Amino acid sequence: MALDLRNICRLCMQDEDSLLPLFEVENGLPAKIEAISACIKVCAGDGLPAQVCQQCVQQVNICYNFKIQCERSDANLREYLHSVKPQEFLAQD
């Protein structure tokens, strides 16, 4: 089975009519993909499809935003825990 790499989404491999360019500077999608999945490397000119479907763009953005939210919450909680006195922390239990 031959794949037409010009007409499939790089992330889900679906054949879509309206694909978006993966390497648009504004969307930052390659960096987001690599941030949420360390095992995926996204490079222009690597021979893989250079387009993605709208559904995958939305899913990447949701995953990336969740990752950032979790990292911020973790940092804020650690900062709070570091700043609170041990007796104050124990009194909250």
PDB file with one MODEL, atoms N, CA, C and O in Angstrom:
MODEL        1
ATOM      1  N   MET A   1       0.839  -1.174   0.000  1.00  0.00           N
ATOM      2  CA  MET A   1       0.000   0.000   0.000  1.00  0.00           C
ATOM      3  C   MET A   1       0.888   1.243   0.000  1.00  0.00           C
ATOM      4  O   MET A   1       1.682   1.427   0.923  1.00  0.00           O
ATOM      5  N   ALA A   2       0.774   2.067  -0.979  1.00  0.00           N
ATOM      6  CA  ALA A   2       1.557   3.293  -1.075  1.00  0.00           C
ATOM      7  C   ALA A   2       0.801   4.448  -0.438  1.00  0.00           C
ATOM      8  O   ALA A   2      -0.406   4.597  -0.631  1.00  0.00           O
ATOM      9  N   LEU A   3       1.520   5.257   0.317  1.00  0.00           N
ATOM     10  CA  LEU A   3       0.924   6.430   0.949  1.00  0.00           C
ATOM     11  C   LEU A   3       1.320   7.672   0.183  1.00  0.00           C
ATOM     12  O   LEU A   3       2.482   7.838  -0.190  1.00  0.00           O
ATOM     13  N   ASP A   4       0.368   8.531  -0.049  1.00  0.00           N
ATOM     14  CA  ASP A   4       0.662   9.826  -0.651  1.00  0.00           C
ATOM     15  C   ASP A   4       0.925  10.792   0.496  1.00  0.00           C
ATOM     16  O   ASP A   4      -0.014  11.339   1.075  1.00  0.00           O
ATOM     17  N   LEU A   5       2.184  11.003   0.825  1.00  0.00           N
ATOM     18  CA  LEU A   5       2.557  11.802   1.976  1.00  0.00           C
ATOM     19  C   LEU A   5       2.160  13.264   1.843  1.00  0.00           C
ATOM     20  O   LEU A   5       2.214  14.007   2.823  1.00  0.00           O
ATOM     21  N   ARG A   6       1.767  13.685   0.665  1.00  0.00           N
ATOM     22  CA  ARG A   6       1.328  15.072   0.467  1.00  0.00           C
ATOM     23  C   ARG A   6      -0.110  15.292   0.910  1.00  0.00           C
ATOM     24  O   ARG A   6      -0.547  16.434   1.052  1.00  0.00           O
ATOM     25  N   ASN A   7      -0.856  14.201   1.129  1.00  0.00           N
ATOM     26  CA  ASN A   7      -2.276  14.330   1.425  1.00  0.00           C
ATOM     27  C   ASN A   7      -2.707  13.693   2.736  1.00  0.00           C
ATOM     28  O   ASN A   7      -3.898  13.472   2.956  1.00  0.00           O
ATOM     29  N   ILE A   8      -1.742  13.392   3.615  1.00  0.00           N
ATOM     30  CA  ILE A   8      -2.137  12.821   4.900  1.00  0.00           C
ATOM     31  C   ILE A   8      -1.593  13.675   6.040  1.00  0.00           C
ATOM     32  O   ILE A   8      -0.596  14.382   5.899  1.00  0.00           O
ATOM     33  N   CYS A   9      -2.274  13.584   7.157  1.00  0.00           N
ATOM     34  CA  CYS A   9      -1.858  14.296   8.365  1.00  0.00           C
ATOM     35  C   CYS A   9      -0.645  13.589   8.953  1.00  0.00           C
ATOM     36  O   CYS A   9      -0.631  12.364   9.077  1.00  0.00           O
ATOM     37  N   ARG A  10       0.348  14.346   9.304  1.00  0.00           N
ATOM     38  CA  ARG A  10       1.571  13.770   9.884  1.00  0.00           C
ATOM     39  C   ARG A  10       1.304  13.104  11.229  1.00  0.00           C
ATOM     40  O   ARG A  10       2.013  12.171  11.604  1.00  0.00           O
ATOM     41  N   LEU A  11       0.303  13.562  11.952  1.00  0.00           N
ATOM     42  CA  LEU A  11       0.085  13.064  13.310  1.00  0.00           C
ATOM     43  C   LEU A  11      -0.907  11.915  13.405  1.00  0.00           C
ATOM     44  O   LEU A  11      -0.747  11.034  14.250  1.00  0.00           O
ATOM     45  N   CYS A  12      -1.925  11.907  12.557  1.00  0.00           N
ATOM     46  CA  CYS A  12      -2.917  10.825  12.652  1.00  0.00           C
ATOM     47  C   CYS A  12      -2.995   9.969  11.393  1.00  0.00           C
ATOM     48  O   CYS A  12      -3.689   8.953  11.376  1.00  0.00           O
ATOM     49  N   MET A  13      -2.291  10.371  10.343  1.00  0.00           N
ATOM     50  CA  MET A  13      -2.230   9.666   9.059  1.00  0.00           C
ATOM     51  C   MET A  13      -3.559   9.612   8.313  1.00  0.00           C
ATOM     52  O   MET A  13      -3.710   8.835   7.369  1.00  0.00           O
ATOM     53  N   GLN A  14      -4.517  10.428   8.727  1.00  0.00           N
ATOM     54  CA  GLN A  14      -5.785  10.466   8.011  1.00  0.00           C
ATOM     55  C   GLN A  14      -5.627  11.255   6.723  1.00  0.00           C
ATOM     56  O   GLN A  14      -4.903  12.250   6.672  1.00  0.00           O
ATOM     57  N   ASP A  15      -6.302  10.807   5.703  1.00  0.00           N
ATOM     58  CA  ASP A  15      -6.333  11.518   4.428  1.00  0.00           C
ATOM     59  C   ASP A  15      -7.399  12.595   4.553  1.00  0.00           C
ATOM     60  O   ASP A  15      -8.590  12.294   4.630  1.00  0.00           O
ATOM     61  N   GLU A  16      -6.972  13.840   4.573  1.00  0.00           N
ATOM     62  CA  GLU A  16      -7.889  14.962   4.788  1.00  0.00           C
ATOM     63  C   GLU A  16      -7.852  15.909   3.604  1.00  0.00           C
ATOM     64  O   GLU A  16      -6.836  16.042   2.922  1.00  0.00           O
ATOM     65  N   ASP A  17      -8.979  16.565   3.373  1.00  0.00           N
ATOM     66  CA  ASP A  17      -9.043  17.556   2.301  1.00  0.00           C
ATOM     67  C   ASP A  17      -8.385  18.873   2.709  1.00  0.00           C
ATOM     68  O   ASP A  17      -7.705  19.511   1.906  1.00  0.00           O
ATOM     69  N   SER A  18      -8.591  19.268   3.949  1.00  0.00           N
ATOM     70  CA  SER A  18      -8.067  20.565   4.385  1.00  0.00           C
ATOM     71  C   SER A  18      -6.982  20.360   5.436  1.00  0.00           C
ATOM     72  O   SER A  18      -7.259  20.293   6.634  1.00  0.00           O
ATOM     73  N   LEU A  19      -5.761  20.264   4.970  1.00  0.00           N
ATOM     74  CA  LEU A  19      -4.609  20.105   5.843  1.00  0.00           C
ATOM     75  C   LEU A  19      -3.920  21.451   6.021  1.00  0.00           C
ATOM     76  O   LEU A  19      -3.937  22.298   5.128  1.00  0.00           O
ATOM     77  N   LEU A  20      -3.317  21.629   7.186  1.00  0.00           N
ATOM     78  CA  LEU A  20      -2.640  22.875   7.506  1.00  0.00           C
ATOM     79  C   LEU A  20      -1.133  22.656   7.488  1.00  0.00           C
ATOM     80  O   LEU A  20      -0.659  21.583   7.861  1.00  0.00           O
ATOM     81  N   PRO A  21      -0.379  23.658   7.059  1.00  0.00           N
ATOM     82  CA  PRO A  21       1.082  23.507   7.046  1.00  0.00           C
ATOM     83  C   PRO A  21       1.628  23.376   8.468  1.00  0.00           C
ATOM     84  O   PRO A  21       1.317  24.193   9.335  1.00  0.00           O
ATOM     85  N   LEU A  22       2.423  22.370   8.697  1.00  0.00           N
ATOM     86  CA  LEU A  22       2.982  22.102  10.019  1.00  0.00           C
ATOM     87  C   LEU A  22       4.024  23.129  10.422  1.00  0.00           C
ATOM     88  O   LEU A  22       4.150  23.445  11.605  1.00  0.00           O
ATOM     89  N   PHE A  23       4.759  23.648   9.480  1.00  0.00           N
ATOM     90  CA  PHE A  23       5.911  24.485   9.792  1.00  0.00           C
ATOM     91  C   PHE A  23       5.647  25.973   9.640  1.00  0.00           C
ATOM     92  O   PHE A  23       6.557  26.735   9.316  1.00  0.00           O
ATOM     93  N   GLU A  24       4.401  26.398   9.873  1.00  0.00           N
ATOM     94  CA  GLU A  24       4.117  27.826   9.907  1.00  0.00           C
ATOM     95  C   GLU A  24       4.768  28.410  11.144  1.00  0.00           C
ATOM     96  O   GLU A  24       4.659  27.843  12.232  1.00  0.00           O
ATOM     97  N   VAL A  25       5.436  29.525  10.990  1.00  0.00           N
ATOM     98  CA  VAL A  25       6.163  30.134  12.100  1.00  0.00           C
ATOM     99  C   VAL A  25       5.218  30.536  13.231  1.00  0.00           C
ATOM    100  O   VAL A  25       5.570  30.396  14.402  1.00  0.00           O
ATOM    101  N   GLU A  26       4.030  31.030  12.903  1.00  0.00           N
ATOM    102  CA  GLU A  26       3.106  31.539  13.913  1.00  0.00           C
ATOM    103  C   GLU A  26       2.595  30.460  14.863  1.00  0.00           C
ATOM    104  O   GLU A  26       2.388  30.730  16.046  1.00  0.00           O
ATOM    105  N   ASN A  27       2.391  29.259  14.370  1.00  0.00           N
ATOM    106  CA  ASN A  27       1.699  28.273  15.208  1.00  0.00           C
ATOM    107  C   ASN A  27       2.603  27.566  16.215  1.00  0.00           C
ATOM    108  O   ASN A  27       2.098  27.037  17.205  1.00  0.00           O
ATOM    109  N   GLY A  28       3.898  27.537  16.006  1.00  0.00           N
ATOM    110  CA  GLY A  28       4.811  26.896  16.944  1.00  0.00           C
ATOM    111  C   GLY A  28       4.509  25.427  17.177  1.00  0.00           C
ATOM    112  O   GLY A  28       4.923  24.862  18.190  1.00  0.00           O
ATOM    113  N   LEU A  29       3.793  24.802  16.252  1.00  0.00           N
ATOM    114  CA  LEU A  29       3.341  23.432  16.437  1.00  0.00           C
ATOM    115  C   LEU A  29       4.487  22.423  16.584  1.00  0.00           C
ATOM    116  O   LEU A  29       4.398  21.556  17.453  1.00  0.00           O
ATOM    117  N   PRO A  30       5.545  22.488  15.792  1.00  0.00           N
ATOM    118  CA  PRO A  30       6.624  21.514  15.969  1.00  0.00           C
ATOM    119  C   PRO A  30       7.194  21.514  17.389  1.00  0.00           C
ATOM    120  O   PRO A  30       7.434  20.450  17.959  1.00  0.00           O
ATOM    121  N   ALA A  31       7.410  22.685  17.955  1.00  0.00           N
ATOM    122  CA  ALA A  31       7.954  22.772  19.319  1.00  0.00           C
ATOM    123  C   ALA A  31       6.960  22.213  20.339  1.00  0.00           C
ATOM    124  O   ALA A  31       7.360  21.557  21.301  1.00  0.00           O
ATOM    125  N   LYS A  32       5.678  22.470  20.131  1.00  0.00           N
ATOM    126  CA  LYS A  32       4.659  21.943  21.044  1.00  0.00           C
ATOM    127  C   LYS A  32       4.603  20.422  20.972  1.00  0.00           C
ATOM    128  O   LYS A  32       4.485  19.753  21.998  1.00  0.00           O
ATOM    129  N   ILE A  33       4.687  19.879  19.770  1.00  0.00           N
ATOM    130  CA  ILE A  33       4.665  18.419  19.590  1.00  0.00           C
ATOM    131  C   ILE A  33       5.853  17.794  20.313  1.00  0.00           C
ATOM    132  O   ILE A  33       5.698  16.799  21.020  1.00  0.00           O
ATOM    133  N   GLU A  34       7.028  18.371  20.139  1.00  0.00           N
ATOM    134  CA  GLU A  34       8.223  17.843  20.788  1.00  0.00           C
ATOM    135  C   GLU A  34       8.155  18.012  22.304  1.00  0.00           C
ATOM    136  O   GLU A  34       8.699  17.189  23.040  1.00  0.00           O
ATOM    137  N   ALA A  35       7.497  19.067  22.778  1.00  0.00           N
ATOM    138  CA  ALA A  35       7.368  19.289  24.223  1.00  0.00           C
ATOM    139  C   ALA A  35       6.458  18.259  24.871  1.00  0.00           C
ATOM    140  O   ALA A  35       6.697  17.848  26.006  1.00  0.00           O
ATOM    141  N   ILE A  36       5.415  17.836  24.162  1.00  0.00           N
ATOM    142  CA  ILE A  36       4.481  16.879  24.769  1.00  0.00           C
ATOM    143  C   ILE A  36       4.870  15.431  24.507  1.00  0.00           C
ATOM    144  O   ILE A  36       4.363  14.522  25.165  1.00  0.00           O
ATOM    145  N   SER A  37       5.764  15.212  23.553  1.00  0.00           N
ATOM    146  CA  SER A  37       6.228  13.850  23.272  1.00  0.00           C
ATOM    147  C   SER A  37       7.709  13.882  22.933  1.00  0.00           C
ATOM    148  O   SER A  37       8.098  14.194  21.807  1.00  0.00           O
ATOM    149  N   ALA A  38       8.512  13.560  23.905  1.00  0.00           N
ATOM    150  CA  ALA A  38       9.969  13.637  23.739  1.00  0.00           C
ATOM    151  C   ALA A  38      10.510  12.686  22.674  1.00  0.00           C
ATOM    152  O   ALA A  38      11.608  12.901  22.160  1.00  0.00           O
ATOM    153  N   CYS A  39       9.765  11.651  22.338  1.00  0.00           N
ATOM    154  CA  CYS A  39      10.278  10.684  21.363  1.00  0.00           C
ATOM    155  C   CYS A  39       9.988  11.091  19.913  1.00  0.00           C
ATOM    156  O   CYS A  39      10.450  10.429  18.983  1.00  0.00           O
ATOM    157  N   ILE A  40       9.236  12.159  19.718  1.00  0.00           N
ATOM    158  CA  ILE A  40       8.932  12.623  18.357  1.00  0.00           C
ATOM    159  C   ILE A  40       9.818  13.817  18.028  1.00  0.00           C
ATOM    160  O   ILE A  40       9.863  14.794  18.776  1.00  0.00           O
ATOM    161  N   LYS A  41      10.515  13.730  16.911  1.00  0.00           N
ATOM    162  CA  LYS A  41      11.327  14.835  16.419  1.00  0.00           C
ATOM    163  C   LYS A  41      10.669  15.357  15.140  1.00  0.00           C
ATOM    164  O   LYS A  41      10.373  14.584  14.228  1.00  0.00           O
ATOM    165  N   VAL A  42      10.445  16.652  15.079  1.00  0.00           N
ATOM    166  CA  VAL A  42       9.754  17.267  13.948  1.00  0.00           C
ATOM    167  C   VAL A  42      10.720  18.220  13.260  1.00  0.00           C
ATOM    168  O   VAL A  42      11.072  19.264  13.808  1.00  0.00           O
ATOM    169  N   CYS A  43      11.142  17.857  12.063  1.00  0.00           N
ATOM    170  CA  CYS A  43      12.093  18.671  11.309  1.00  0.00           C
ATOM    171  C   CYS A  43      11.583  18.872   9.884  1.00  0.00           C
ATOM    172  O   CYS A  43      11.138  17.928   9.232  1.00  0.00           O
ATOM    173  N   ALA A  44      11.654  20.090   9.424  1.00  0.00           N
ATOM    174  CA  ALA A  44      11.290  20.368   8.029  1.00  0.00           C
ATOM    175  C   ALA A  44      12.270  19.635   7.120  1.00  0.00           C
ATOM    176  O   ALA A  44      13.469  19.579   7.389  1.00  0.00           O
ATOM    177  N   GLY A  45      11.738  19.081   6.049  1.00  0.00           N
ATOM    178  CA  GLY A  45      12.578  18.406   5.076  1.00  0.00           C
ATOM    179  C   GLY A  45      13.017  17.010   5.479  1.00  0.00           C
ATOM    180  O   GLY A  45      13.952  16.463   4.893  1.00  0.00           O
ATOM    181  N   ASP A  46      12.353  16.419   6.480  1.00  0.00           N
ATOM    182  CA  ASP A  46      12.745  15.073   6.919  1.00  0.00           C
ATOM    183  C   ASP A  46      12.070  13.966   6.106  1.00  0.00           C
ATOM    184  O   ASP A  46      12.253  12.781   6.385  1.00  0.00           O
ATOM    185  N   GLY A  47      11.295  14.364   5.107  1.00  0.00           N
ATOM    186  CA  GLY A  47      10.640  13.379   4.247  1.00  0.00           C
ATOM    187  C   GLY A  47       9.266  12.955   4.728  1.00  0.00           C
ATOM    188  O   GLY A  47       8.525  12.306   3.990  1.00  0.00           O
ATOM    189  N   LEU A  48       8.918  13.309   5.942  1.00  0.00           N
ATOM    190  CA  LEU A  48       7.594  12.988   6.479  1.00  0.00           C
ATOM    191  C   LEU A  48       6.605  14.080   6.077  1.00  0.00           C
ATOM    192  O   LEU A  48       7.017  15.167   5.670  1.00  0.00           O
ATOM    193  N   PRO A  49       5.316  13.803   6.185  1.00  0.00           N
ATOM    194  CA  PRO A  49       4.331  14.814   5.795  1.00  0.00           C
ATOM    195  C   PRO A  49       4.569  16.145   6.505  1.00  0.00           C
ATOM    196  O   PRO A  49       4.914  16.178   7.686  1.00  0.00           O
ATOM    197  N   ALA A  50       4.383  17.222   5.782  1.00  0.00           N
ATOM    198  CA  ALA A  50       4.605  18.568   6.309  1.00  0.00           C
ATOM    199  C   ALA A  50       3.288  19.277   6.589  1.00  0.00           C
ATOM    200  O   ALA A  50       3.222  20.506   6.591  1.00  0.00           O
ATOM    201  N   GLN A  51       2.236  18.487   6.827  1.00  0.00           N
ATOM    202  CA  GLN A  51       0.928  19.072   7.086  1.00  0.00           C
ATOM    203  C   GLN A  51       0.197  18.256   8.145  1.00  0.00           C
ATOM    204  O   GLN A  51       0.478  17.077   8.361  1.00  0.00           O
ATOM    205  N   VAL A  52      -0.755  18.928   8.800  1.00  0.00           N
ATOM    206  CA  VAL A  52      -1.553  18.295   9.847  1.00  0.00           C
ATOM    207  C   VAL A  52      -3.011  18.700   9.675  1.00  0.00           C
ATOM    208  O   VAL A  52      -3.320  19.729   9.075  1.00  0.00           O
ATOM    209  N   CYS A  53      -3.891  17.877  10.209  1.00  0.00           N
ATOM    210  CA  CYS A  53      -5.313  18.205  10.142  1.00  0.00           C
ATOM    211  C   CYS A  53      -5.697  19.113  11.311  1.00  0.00           C
ATOM    212  O   CYS A  53      -4.977  19.191  12.306  1.00  0.00           O
ATOM    213  N   GLN A  54      -6.815  19.786  11.186  1.00  0.00           N
ATOM    214  CA  GLN A  54      -7.279  20.719  12.205  1.00  0.00           C
ATOM    215  C   GLN A  54      -7.522  20.019  13.540  1.00  0.00           C
ATOM    216  O   GLN A  54      -7.221  20.582  14.593  1.00  0.00           O
ATOM    217  N   GLN A  55      -8.055  18.814  13.511  1.00  0.00           N
ATOM    218  CA  GLN A  55      -8.314  18.077  14.745  1.00  0.00           C
ATOM    219  C   GLN A  55      -7.012  17.814  15.512  1.00  0.00           C
ATOM    220  O   GLN A  55      -6.977  17.952  16.735  1.00  0.00           O
ATOM    221  N   CYS A  56      -5.968  17.444  14.815  1.00  0.00           N
ATOM    222  CA  CYS A  56      -4.689  17.196  15.478  1.00  0.00           C
ATOM    223  C   CYS A  56      -4.084  18.491  16.021  1.00  0.00           C
ATOM    224  O   CYS A  56      -3.486  18.489  17.097  1.00  0.00           O
ATOM    225  N   VAL A  57      -4.233  19.588  15.292  1.00  0.00           N
ATOM    226  CA  VAL A  57      -3.763  20.886  15.792  1.00  0.00           C
ATOM    227  C   VAL A  57      -4.452  21.198  17.116  1.00  0.00           C
ATOM    228  O   VAL A  57      -3.804  21.617  18.075  1.00  0.00           O
ATOM    229  N   GLN A  58      -5.760  20.994  17.165  1.00  0.00           N
ATOM    230  CA  GLN A  58      -6.510  21.256  18.403  1.00  0.00           C
ATOM    231  C   GLN A  58      -6.037  20.351  19.533  1.00  0.00           C
ATOM    232  O   GLN A  58      -5.864  20.803  20.665  1.00  0.00           O
ATOM    233  N   GLN A  59      -5.829  19.078  19.229  1.00  0.00           N
ATOM    234  CA  GLN A  59      -5.394  18.142  20.267  1.00  0.00           C
ATOM    235  C   GLN A  59      -4.001  18.482  20.781  1.00  0.00           C
ATOM    236  O   GLN A  59      -3.749  18.397  21.983  1.00  0.00           O
ATOM    237  N   VAL A  60      -3.099  18.864  19.891  1.00  0.00           N
ATOM    238  CA  VAL A  60      -1.750  19.257  20.318  1.00  0.00           C
ATOM    239  C   VAL A  60      -1.846  20.481  21.232  1.00  0.00           C
ATOM    240  O   VAL A  60      -1.201  20.525  22.280  1.00  0.00           O
ATOM    241  N   ASN A  61      -2.644  21.467  20.842  1.00  0.00           N
ATOM    242  CA  ASN A  61      -2.780  22.674  21.657  1.00  0.00           C
ATOM    243  C   ASN A  61      -3.381  22.365  23.028  1.00  0.00           C
ATOM    244  O   ASN A  61      -2.933  22.917  24.033  1.00  0.00           O
ATOM    245  N   ILE A  62      -4.376  21.499  23.083  1.00  0.00           N
ATOM    246  CA  ILE A  62      -4.979  21.106  24.360  1.00  0.00           C
ATOM    247  C   ILE A  62      -3.938  20.408  25.231  1.00  0.00           C
ATOM    248  O   ILE A  62      -3.787  20.743  26.406  1.00  0.00           O
ATOM    249  N   CYS A  63      -3.226  19.446  24.664  1.00  0.00           N
ATOM    250  CA  CYS A  63      -2.199  18.709  25.429  1.00  0.00           C
ATOM    251  C   CYS A  63      -1.094  19.648  25.906  1.00  0.00           C
ATOM    252  O   CYS A  63      -0.654  19.563  27.053  1.00  0.00           O
ATOM    253  N   TYR A  64      -0.653  20.528  25.038  1.00  0.00           N
ATOM    254  CA  TYR A  64       0.423  21.451  25.396  1.00  0.00           C
ATOM    255  C   TYR A  64      -0.028  22.394  26.512  1.00  0.00           C
ATOM    256  O   TYR A  64       0.709  22.626  27.470  1.00  0.00           O
ATOM    257  N   ASN A  65      -1.232  22.933  26.387  1.00  0.00           N
ATOM    258  CA  ASN A  65      -1.748  23.835  27.415  1.00  0.00           C
ATOM    259  C   ASN A  65      -1.900  23.116  28.748  1.00  0.00           C
ATOM    260  O   ASN A  65      -1.621  23.697  29.797  1.00  0.00           O
ATOM    261  N   PHE A  66      -2.337  21.859  28.725  1.00  0.00           N
ATOM    262  CA  PHE A  66      -2.450  21.076  29.950  1.00  0.00           C
ATOM    263  C   PHE A  66      -1.074  20.838  30.570  1.00  0.00           C
ATOM    264  O   PHE A  66      -0.915  20.938  31.786  1.00  0.00           O
ATOM    265  N   LYS A  67      -0.093  20.527  29.746  1.00  0.00           N
ATOM    266  CA  LYS A  67       1.279  20.329  30.228  1.00  0.00           C
ATOM    267  C   LYS A  67       1.777  21.590  30.916  1.00  0.00           C
ATOM    268  O   LYS A  67       2.337  21.514  32.010  1.00  0.00           O
ATOM    269  N   ILE A  68       1.584  22.746  30.295  1.00  0.00           N
ATOM    270  CA  ILE A  68       2.020  24.022  30.873  1.00  0.00           C
ATOM    271  C   ILE A  68       1.283  24.283  32.181  1.00  0.00           C
ATOM    272  O   ILE A  68       1.897  24.714  33.157  1.00  0.00           O
ATOM    273  N   GLN A  69      -0.020  24.028  32.215  1.00  0.00           N
ATOM    274  CA  GLN A  69      -0.812  24.212  33.435  1.00  0.00           C
ATOM    275  C   GLN A  69      -0.263  23.349  34.571  1.00  0.00           C
ATOM    276  O   GLN A  69      -0.095  23.828  35.693  1.00  0.00           O
ATOM    277  N   CYS A  70       0.014  22.087  34.282  1.00  0.00           N
ATOM    278  CA  CYS A  70       0.547  21.170  35.294  1.00  0.00           C
ATOM    279  C   CYS A  70       1.905  21.640  35.797  1.00  0.00           C
ATOM    280  O   CYS A  70       2.169  21.593  36.999  1.00  0.00           O
ATOM    281  N   GLU A  71       2.758  22.087  34.903  1.00  0.00           N
ATOM    282  CA  GLU A  71       4.085  22.554  35.292  1.00  0.00           C
ATOM    283  C   GLU A  71       3.994  23.807  36.159  1.00  0.00           C
ATOM    284  O   GLU A  71       4.727  23.940  37.139  1.00  0.00           O
ATOM    285  N   ARG A  72       3.095  24.726  35.802  1.00  0.00           N
ATOM    286  CA  ARG A  72       2.908  25.938  36.610  1.00  0.00           C
ATOM    287  C   ARG A  72       2.363  25.598  37.992  1.00  0.00           C
ATOM    288  O   ARG A  72       2.838  26.123  38.999  1.00  0.00           O
ATOM    289  N   SER A  73       1.379  24.732  38.036  1.00  0.00           N
ATOM    290  CA  SER A  73       0.803  24.330  39.322  1.00  0.00           C
ATOM    291  C   SER A  73       1.861  23.668  40.197  1.00  0.00           C
ATOM    292  O   SER A  73       1.958  23.959  41.389  1.00  0.00           O
ATOM    293  N   ASP A  74       2.638  22.797  39.616  1.00  0.00           N
ATOM    294  CA  ASP A  74       3.700  22.125  40.362  1.00  0.00           C
ATOM    295  C   ASP A  74       4.691  23.148  40.921  1.00  0.00           C
ATOM    296  O   ASP A  74       5.066  23.077  42.091  1.00  0.00           O
ATOM    297  N   ALA A  75       5.111  24.093  40.089  1.00  0.00           N
ATOM    298  CA  ALA A  75       6.069  25.113  40.532  1.00  0.00           C
ATOM    299  C   ALA A  75       5.464  25.977  41.633  1.00  0.00           C
ATOM    300  O   ALA A  75       6.133  26.275  42.622  1.00  0.00           O
ATOM    301  N   ASN A  76       4.208  26.382  41.472  1.00  0.00           N
ATOM    302  CA  ASN A  76       3.549  27.216  42.485  1.00  0.00           C
ATOM    303  C   ASN A  76       3.391  26.469  43.795  1.00  0.00           C
ATOM    304  O   ASN A  76       3.634  27.036  44.860  1.00  0.00           O
ATOM    305  N   LEU A  77       2.988  25.210  43.738  1.00  0.00           N
ATOM    306  CA  LEU A  77       2.823  24.432  44.958  1.00  0.00           C
ATOM    307  C   LEU A  77       4.160  24.205  45.662  1.00  0.00           C
ATOM    308  O   LEU A  77       4.238  24.280  46.888  1.00  0.00           O
ATOM    309  N   ARG A  78       5.192  23.934  44.902  1.00  0.00           N
ATOM    310  CA  ARG A  78       6.512  23.738  45.497  1.00  0.00           C
ATOM    311  C   ARG A  78       7.024  25.029  46.135  1.00  0.00           C
ATOM    312  O   ARG A  78       7.619  25.012  47.212  1.00  0.00           O
ATOM    313  N   GLU A  79       6.784  26.143  45.452  1.00  0.00           N
ATOM    314  CA  GLU A  79       7.182  27.437  46.007  1.00  0.00           C
ATOM    315  C   GLU A  79       6.414  27.723  47.301  1.00  0.00           C
ATOM    316  O   GLU A  79       6.990  28.182  48.287  1.00  0.00           O
ATOM    317  N   TYR A  80       5.123  27.450  47.283  1.00  0.00           N
ATOM    318  CA  TYR A  80       4.306  27.651  48.480  1.00  0.00           C
ATOM    319  C   TYR A  80       4.806  26.764  49.623  1.00  0.00           C
ATOM    320  O   TYR A  80       4.989  27.229  50.748  1.00  0.00           O
ATOM    321  N   LEU A  81       5.019  25.512  49.327  1.00  0.00           N
ATOM    322  CA  LEU A  81       5.469  24.577  50.356  1.00  0.00           C
ATOM    323  C   LEU A  81       6.822  24.992  50.929  1.00  0.00           C
ATOM    324  O   LEU A  81       7.068  24.839  52.125  1.00  0.00           O
ATOM    325  N   HIS A  82       7.683  25.509  50.083  1.00  0.00           N
ATOM    326  CA  HIS A  82       8.998  25.963  50.523  1.00  0.00           C
ATOM    327  C   HIS A  82       8.886  27.201  51.407  1.00  0.00           C
ATOM    328  O   HIS A  82       9.693  27.380  52.319  1.00  0.00           O
ATOM    329  N   SER A  83       7.896  28.060  51.152  1.00  0.00           N
ATOM    330  CA  SER A  83       7.772  29.318  51.889  1.00  0.00           C
ATOM    331  C   SER A  83       7.003  29.184  53.201  1.00  0.00           C
ATOM    332  O   SER A  83       7.157  30.019  54.093  1.00  0.00           O
ATOM    333  N   VAL A  84       6.179  28.145  53.329  1.00  0.00           N
ATOM    334  CA  VAL A  84       5.375  27.983  54.531  1.00  0.00           C
ATOM    335  C   VAL A  84       6.225  27.360  55.638  1.00  0.00           C
ATOM    336  O   VAL A  84       7.057  26.489  55.383  1.00  0.00           O
ATOM    337  N   LYS A  85       6.003  27.819  56.863  1.00  0.00           N
ATOM    338  CA  LYS A  85       6.735  27.272  58.004  1.00  0.00           C
ATOM    339  C   LYS A  85       6.184  25.884  58.318  1.00  0.00           C
ATOM    340  O   LYS A  85       4.985  25.650  58.166  1.00  0.00           O
ATOM    341  N   PRO A  86       7.035  24.966  58.750  1.00  0.00           N
ATOM    342  CA  PRO A  86       6.570  23.595  59.029  1.00  0.00           C
ATOM    343  C   PRO A  86       5.364  23.544  59.963  1.00  0.00           C
ATOM    344  O   PRO A  86       4.460  22.741  59.732  1.00  0.00           O
ATOM    345  N   GLN A  87       5.314  24.378  61.019  1.00  0.00           N
ATOM    346  CA  GLN A  87       4.181  24.321  61.930  1.00  0.00           C
ATOM    347  C   GLN A  87       2.899  24.803  61.258  1.00  0.00           C
ATOM    348  O   GLN A  87       1.819  24.311  61.586  1.00  0.00           O
ATOM    349  N   GLU A  88       2.989  25.763  60.316  1.00  0.00           N
ATOM    350  CA  GLU A  88       1.811  26.221  59.589  1.00  0.00           C
ATOM    351  C   GLU A  88       1.276  25.105  58.684  1.00  0.00           C
ATOM    352  O   GLU A  88       0.067  24.906  58.564  1.00  0.00           O
ATOM    353  N   PHE A  89       2.189  24.401  58.066  1.00  0.00           N
ATOM    354  CA  PHE A  89       1.796  23.301  57.176  1.00  0.00           C
ATOM    355  C   PHE A  89       1.089  22.203  57.970  1.00  0.00           C
ATOM    356  O   PHE A  89       0.053  21.690  57.546  1.00  0.00           O
ATOM    357  N   LEU A  90       1.646  21.852  59.105  1.00  0.00           N
ATOM    358  CA  LEU A  90       1.051  20.798  59.938  1.00  0.00           C
ATOM    359  C   LEU A  90      -0.294  21.221  60.510  1.00  0.00           C
ATOM    360  O   LEU A  90      -1.164  20.377  60.723  1.00  0.00           O
ATOM    361  N   ALA A  91      -0.480  22.521  60.763  1.00  0.00           N
ATOM    362  CA  ALA A  91      -1.736  23.012  61.334  1.00  0.00           C
ATOM    363  C   ALA A  91      -2.876  22.925  60.340  1.00  0.00           C
ATOM    364  O   ALA A  91      -4.040  22.959  60.740  1.00  0.00           O
ATOM    365  N   GLN A  92      -2.573  22.814  59.049  1.00  0.00           N
ATOM    366  CA  GLN A  92      -3.607  22.747  58.024  1.00  0.00           C
ATOM    367  C   GLN A  92      -4.229  21.374  57.915  1.00  0.00           C
ATOM    368  O   GLN A  92      -5.305  21.245  57.329  1.00  0.00           O
ATOM    369  N   ASP A  93      -3.609  20.356  58.446  1.00  0.00           N
ATOM    370  CA  ASP A  93      -4.123  18.988  58.329  1.00  0.00           C
ATOM    371  C   ASP A  93      -5.379  18.767  59.107  1.00  0.00           C
ATOM    372  O   ASP A  93      -5.924  17.663  59.101  1.00  0.00           O
TER     373      ASP A  93
ENDMDL
END
